[in-house]
Amino acid sequence: MDHTAIIGVGMTRIEANKLSDTFADMAWEAVNLALTDAGITMDEIDNVVTTSNDFWDGRTISCMAVSDASGARHKNVSCVEGDGTFGAFYGLTRILSGAYGTTLITAHSKGSESVSSLITNAAFDPIYERVLGLDMITACAMQARAYMHRTGTTSEQLATVSVKNHGNALKNPLAQLPLSLCVDDVLQSEMIADPLHKLDCSPVSDACCAIIIASEERAGRYPSKPVWIKGVSFCADAYYLGDRDLSRARSLTQAAQNAFKMAGVTNPAREMDVAEIYDAFTYQELMWLEAMGLCEDSMAGILLERGDFNLNGRLPVNPSGGLLSGHPVIAAGLIRMAEVVKQLRGEAGAYQIDSARRGVAHGVNGLCGQSHCVWVLDKEK
């Protein structure tokens, strides 16, 4: 793959309710932070990709709410509906086409203005599944139970993910939900959908993220510290839950294998220095780690309890606090990418991983991890 780099990142603070901010306000803040980070102006952005969702925004053509604030005036602008990692993938292809030298990608969400159960219920098949009242939480509870049954993962191990990630968030000033917890706190929190307690679930959140991708030639012109894109892939599985083995994530395994192969990574469990994983629920961090080959199948819970995924562990996972500490739905994956960029630059502050050189970021679309997008980033070209 041609050399491309992320040269700028910008994130708003993740909050439960940005009551005083519109979608455009959030985008304006994130975009200007990214431009400042890259050391460039909007005049040096060749094209813009906005990532949004009509259902979550409560309006048709939701991209229109942020286009001006994202600097789309007099520029080629495209819209992607889904997680921000998929928007970034499209932005990358525009660079690789040779037609553009820089792409600005934004992703925003205001969960506080949405009713997530109604929105995610509408994602199910309207004839056979939607009428059952399923939503993302209840569907993921079924997946959690299937995963736990197959692998022997325990509720205590799921709770340990929550303890770790909320604890990591105590060091992240942008996190929404920094908490000092113990395993019993998680297990004694309200049962939302068996086996998921309230503290096994990510919160409702508002935030926006922006990143700037540049070609090798353009990255060399600017003063920022580029983080190089070494491998990327996305893959989708069957739409119907009954057509998949919910205890496994085949599409993630395929996407991860493709991305790692592109990056020349042969042993991801040993060659990654940091991982930002889409942990909308505690079980997902463990399940996704196994599916990506970052640890052996059925072993993530055991390794977690051993401390392998702590800030000072073998492979720090979600040092920023992850989605359990703030989950702006559409922006979530793009924030994972931005967090890895910060780690590889040595700019993560109190949750900085020592000598982080290479990392992996991950985003999800669809019910129970139907589609996954995996990015391998490196501080060296």
Summary of the structure (lengths in Angstrom):
residues: 381
radius of gyration: 19.1
end to end distance: 11.6
largest distance: 55.6
contacts: 1491
relative contact order: 0.19
helix: 40%
strand: 20%
